[in-house]
Amino acid sequence: MTDLSETLPASAASARPSEAPARPAWRPSTGLLCALPMLLLLGLGFLAPLLIVAVYSFMPRGTFSLTSAPTFENYVDIVAQNFHISFLWSIWLALLTTVILMAVCWPLAVSIKKLSPSRALLLTVLIVAPLFVAENIRLQGWSLFLDRAGLLDGGLKATVGLSTGSLTANVPVVVFGMVYIYLPFMLFPMMLGLANVPPAALEAAQDLGASRWQQFRDIELPLAAPGLVIGALLVFVISLGAFSESKFLGKGVIVTVSEDIESAFTFGQNWPRGSALSVLVIVLAGAAAFFGLRRLDLDSMLGRK
């Protein structure tokens, strides 16, 4: 019997399954190469410091190196020495600030949406303008305005003979300061969320007899929910680490976890305790962001589908 390989051309005979052409070596994609500098920056400037702080939280108190045997005493001390009270204060203030801003910014965002473009731009600029001034300077200005013999108290004494005394050094004024500082971080995501609500849908619902509450519940709130959730996450995470409000306006009436962290790293020279408090704040903020973002359809928001 004649061998078939003898009747085939040389090129066909050489292309046998056992001799498949070699695959090209793996090469990184262009997107990965472009993202490499950002990944290095993220790793060295963000993840590495967090890792160092996490390791420090397990070092014995009073040490300044990472060579000691790990211990959980810093986390035990947070409860044993009542440091958890400042942690609870920070959580409560962050939640209260978030809820108040959700109630305040919704009608404000709806009003801005209904304004003419020129007026909406003017109002937006007025809201953004204070962000160009340092937070501490703005809060110090409010302290001078509300304190005893300040602008408000002194002005009332000079004009009508009344005195308000000092309106600082209490919890409500701390909440006021946090609402004032973090209002843009709730307002602008909420405005972006309301931009997803088509006016035609509201007009159709109104023509069909839907009340204002039904329009809000069934149309506006579901469509604007992504912006609302993102704004709430931003405000909660940022206000969880609030420091200046309780310092300038609270005058020591309450102590937040950020103040305890600063005290541990500076005056107390107890880096492990400050690291343990920092780790708990990071874990709580990360958990809030994780569970909040899970409720959002990020692919649709980013235009991937």
C-alpha positions as MATLAB code, in Angstrom:
seq = 'MTDLSETLPASAASARPSEAPARPAWRPSTGLLCALPMLLLLGLGFLAPLLIVAVYSFMPRGTFSLTSAPTFENYVDIVAQNFHISFLWSIWLALLTTVILMAVCWPLAVSIKKLSPSRALLLTVLIVAPLFVAENIRLQGWSLFLDRAGLLDGGLKATVGLSTGSLTANVPVVVFGMVYIYLPFMLFPMMLGLANVPPAALEAAQDLGASRWQQFRDIELPLAAPGLVIGALLVFVISLGAFSESKFLGKGVIVTVSEDIESAFTFGQNWPRGSALSVLVIVLAGAAAFFGLRRLDLDSMLGRK';
ca = [
       0.000    0.000    0.000;
       1.252    3.436   -0.946;
       1.999    5.824    1.943;
      -0.293    8.881    1.698;
       2.468   11.136    2.929;
       4.438   10.289   -0.187;
       1.611   11.527   -2.466;
       1.079   14.861   -0.599;
       3.066   17.988   -1.304;
       5.981   18.630    0.974;
       4.292   21.687    2.558;
       1.149   19.695    3.393;
       3.083   16.778    4.742;
       5.017   19.019    7.069;
       1.845   20.617    8.598;
       0.918   17.754   10.898;
      -1.078   18.108   14.131;
       1.946   17.160   16.190;
       3.868   20.038   14.701;
       1.393   22.943   15.354;
       2.895   26.432   15.145;
       4.119   27.796   18.464;
       1.902   30.343   20.207;
       3.319   33.832   20.610;
       4.600   34.702   24.055;
       2.179   36.533   26.378;
       2.408   40.262   26.165;
       0.758   42.755   28.536;
      -2.124   44.669   27.070;
      -1.864   48.349   26.281;
      -4.439   49.142   28.960;
      -2.387   47.337   31.616;
       0.764   49.192   30.604;
      -1.068   52.519   30.756;
      -2.482   51.677   34.199;
       0.867   50.498   35.594;
       1.992   53.926   36.923;
      -1.357   54.402   38.650;
      -1.190   50.885   40.107;
       2.292   51.582   41.461;
       1.119   54.873   42.935;
      -1.903   53.164   44.494;
       0.234   50.380   45.926;
       3.027   52.543   47.323;
       0.984   55.568   48.319;
      -2.206   53.933   49.612;
      -2.035   50.186   50.214;
       1.474   50.083   51.694;
       0.765   52.724   54.391;
      -2.482   50.959   55.291;
      -0.592   47.693   55.657;
       1.988   49.339   57.914;
      -0.763   50.840   60.085;
      -2.476   47.442   60.314;
       0.768   45.761   61.413;
       1.480   48.515   63.950;
      -1.922   47.931   65.542;
      -0.711   44.522   66.747;
       2.522   45.800   68.305;
       2.883   46.281   72.091;
       2.018   49.749   73.387;
       4.825   52.258   73.420;
       6.894   50.573   70.697;
       8.023   52.310   67.513;
       9.213   49.308   65.506;
       7.613   46.326   63.794;
       9.935   43.701   65.273;
       8.044   42.922   68.496;
       5.739   39.957   69.000;
       2.153   40.704   67.912;
      -0.530   41.267   70.532;
      -4.220   42.179   70.722;
      -3.831   44.440   73.765;
      -4.461   47.628   71.778;
      -7.876   46.432   70.646;
      -8.689   45.305   74.192;
      -7.674   48.719   75.545;
     -10.100   50.456   73.186;
     -12.965   48.956   75.170;
     -11.276   48.708   78.571;
     -10.227   52.379   78.614;
     -13.473   53.714   77.090;
     -11.976   54.703   73.747;
     -15.013   53.079   72.170;
     -17.097   56.049   73.383;
     -15.355   58.418   70.965;
     -15.820   55.797   68.259;
     -19.562   55.673   68.949;
     -19.732   59.474   68.952;
     -18.136   59.561   65.501;
     -20.576   56.968   64.150;
     -23.566   58.821   65.592;
     -22.434   62.196   64.233;
     -21.737   60.685   60.802;
     -25.169   59.043   60.641;
     -26.955   62.175   61.865;
     -25.093   64.375   59.379;
     -25.908   62.003   56.526;
     -29.624   61.899   57.351;
     -29.890   65.685   57.745;
     -28.086   66.318   54.468;
     -30.311   63.843   52.631;
     -33.345   65.790   53.845;
     -31.812   69.205   53.095;
     -30.174   68.508   49.742;
     -33.104   66.759   48.045;
     -35.373   69.841   47.767;
     -32.318   71.978   47.004;
     -31.289   69.665   44.156;
     -34.851   69.599   42.798;
     -34.981   73.410   42.900;
     -31.663   73.757   41.076;
     -32.889   71.356   38.402;
     -35.930   73.552   37.776;
     -33.928   76.779   37.505;
     -32.757   78.254   34.247;
     -29.206   77.230   33.240;
     -27.724   80.632   34.107;
     -29.309   80.749   37.565;
     -28.438   77.116   38.252;
     -24.819   77.863   37.337;
     -24.751   80.901   39.624;
     -26.145   78.938   42.560;
     -23.698   76.090   41.911;
     -20.774   78.524   41.929;
     -21.969   79.989   45.240;
     -22.095   76.492   46.746;
     -18.666   75.534   45.405;
     -16.934   78.811   46.336;
     -16.441   77.979   50.062;
     -14.518   74.845   49.058;
     -11.659   77.099   47.943;
     -11.175   78.175   51.565;
      -9.577   75.788   54.039;
     -11.999   73.942   56.290;
     -10.264   75.100   59.475;
     -10.524   78.751   58.438;
     -14.241   78.471   57.706;
     -14.937   76.748   61.015;
     -12.840   79.281   62.911;
     -14.950   81.994   61.296;
     -18.135   80.334   62.537;
     -16.566   80.043   65.988;
     -15.828   83.779   66.052;
     -19.375   84.475   64.879;
     -21.132   82.244   67.437;
     -18.829   82.569   70.457;
     -19.382   84.818   73.458;
     -18.628   88.445   72.578;
     -18.442   87.362   68.957;
     -20.072   89.015   65.985;
     -23.587   87.731   66.775;
     -23.474   88.251   70.533;
     -21.687   91.593   70.315;
     -23.926   92.854   67.527;
     -27.105   92.067   69.461;
     -25.714   93.713   72.597;
     -24.834   96.868   70.698;
     -28.159   97.140   68.862;
     -30.957   95.760   71.047;
     -29.195   95.076   74.322;
     -29.668   91.301   74.163;
     -27.012   88.659   74.648;
     -26.977   85.168   73.200;
     -23.919   84.124   75.137;
     -21.747   81.453   73.593;
     -23.535   79.215   71.090;
     -20.531   76.908   70.773;
     -19.420   73.988   72.955;
     -22.485   71.809   72.352;
     -23.437   68.885   70.143;
     -25.971   70.711   67.897;
     -23.383   73.260   66.779;
     -20.970   70.426   65.944;
     -23.659   68.827   63.786;
     -24.319   72.218   62.184;
     -20.642   72.547   61.318;
     -20.552   69.084   59.760;
     -23.696   69.758   57.727;
     -22.210   73.046   56.526;
     -18.860   71.511   55.550;
     -20.129   68.358   53.830;
     -23.208   69.755   52.051;
     -21.566   69.827   48.569;
     -20.575   66.162   48.879;
     -24.245   65.221   49.178;
     -25.740   67.837   46.880;
     -23.771   67.241   43.688;
     -24.186   63.426   43.539;
     -27.879   63.974   44.233;
     -28.072   66.470   41.366;
     -26.461   63.900   39.063;
     -29.004   61.325   40.208;
     -31.918   63.666   39.534;
     -30.530   64.288   36.048;
     -31.587   60.699   35.260;
     -35.246   61.571   35.907;
     -36.871   62.570   32.579;
     -39.353   65.445   32.942;
     -41.667   63.667   30.499;
     -42.120   60.816   32.972;
     -43.233   63.209   35.706;
     -45.584   65.002   33.326;
     -47.114   61.699   32.226;
     -47.590   60.614   35.840;
     -49.225   63.936   36.653;
     -51.575   63.615   33.667;
     -52.568   60.153   34.900;
     -53.548   61.573   38.289;
     -50.477   60.644   40.330;
     -49.980   62.740   43.443;
     -46.697   64.489   44.211;
     -45.866   61.781   46.742;
     -46.516   59.025   44.181;
     -44.291   60.787   41.646;
     -41.527   60.997   44.235;
     -41.921   57.395   45.434;
     -42.389   55.635   42.088;
     -40.359   57.758   39.657;
     -37.915   60.230   41.192;
     -36.572   58.157   44.066;
     -35.856   54.926   42.104;
     -34.191   56.767   39.210;
     -32.178   59.098   41.442;
     -31.205   56.350   43.908;
     -27.631   55.885   42.562;
     -26.779   59.530   43.170;
     -28.457   59.433   46.574;
     -26.504   56.353   47.665;
     -23.183   57.721   46.423;
     -23.784   61.028   48.204;
     -24.717   59.244   51.427;
     -21.575   57.091   51.239;
     -19.358   60.103   50.594;
     -20.800   62.066   53.499;
     -20.772   59.135   55.932;
     -17.209   58.051   55.157;
     -15.792   61.587   55.252;
     -17.715   62.683   58.342;
     -16.700   59.492   60.147;
     -13.232   60.994   60.349;
     -14.458   64.493   61.235;
     -11.975   66.304   63.405;
     -12.110   70.072   63.009;
     -15.830   70.478   63.740;
     -15.624   69.067   67.255;
     -12.364   70.914   67.886;
     -13.338   74.417   66.736;
     -17.072   74.395   67.460;
     -17.389   71.673   70.097;
     -14.625   73.142   72.280;
     -13.971   69.716   73.797;
     -17.578   68.963   74.774;
     -17.250   65.703   72.837;
     -14.205   63.784   71.650;
     -14.321   62.030   68.295;
     -12.240   59.048   67.287;
     -10.099   61.258   65.036;
      -9.074   63.323   68.058;
      -8.133   60.147   69.940;
      -6.072   59.014   66.949;
      -4.261   62.355   66.810;
      -3.623   62.273   70.545;
      -2.257   58.722   70.383;
       0.152   59.520   67.555;
       1.331   62.884   68.957;
       0.978   63.642   72.662;
       0.538   60.050   73.792;
       3.348   58.677   71.607;
       1.393   55.422   71.422;
       1.492   54.497   67.753;
       0.034   51.001   68.212;
      -3.109   52.359   69.907;
      -3.537   55.046   67.259;
      -3.077   52.395   64.582;
      -5.710   50.150   66.171;
      -8.228   52.997   66.239;
      -7.361   53.836   62.627;
      -7.865   50.230   61.532;
     -11.336   50.147   63.079;
     -12.303   53.374   61.293;
     -10.961   52.025   57.984;
     -12.834   48.741   58.408;
     -16.107   50.507   59.193;
     -15.752   52.956   56.295;
     -14.770   50.139   53.934;
     -17.721   48.003   55.008;
     -20.133   50.904   54.488;
     -18.714   51.562   51.019;
     -18.759   47.867   50.079;
     -22.342   47.175   51.083;
     -23.516   50.509   49.701;
     -21.900   50.018   46.294;
     -23.257   46.479   46.061;
     -26.736   47.970   45.788;
     -25.753   50.013   42.741;
     -25.610   48.862   39.136;
     -22.178   50.279   38.425;
     -22.068   48.820   34.907;
     -25.135   50.810   33.897;
     -23.854   53.946   35.633;
     -20.517   53.703   33.809;
     -22.181   52.997   30.467;
     -20.911   49.430   30.128;
     -24.319   48.012   29.284;
];
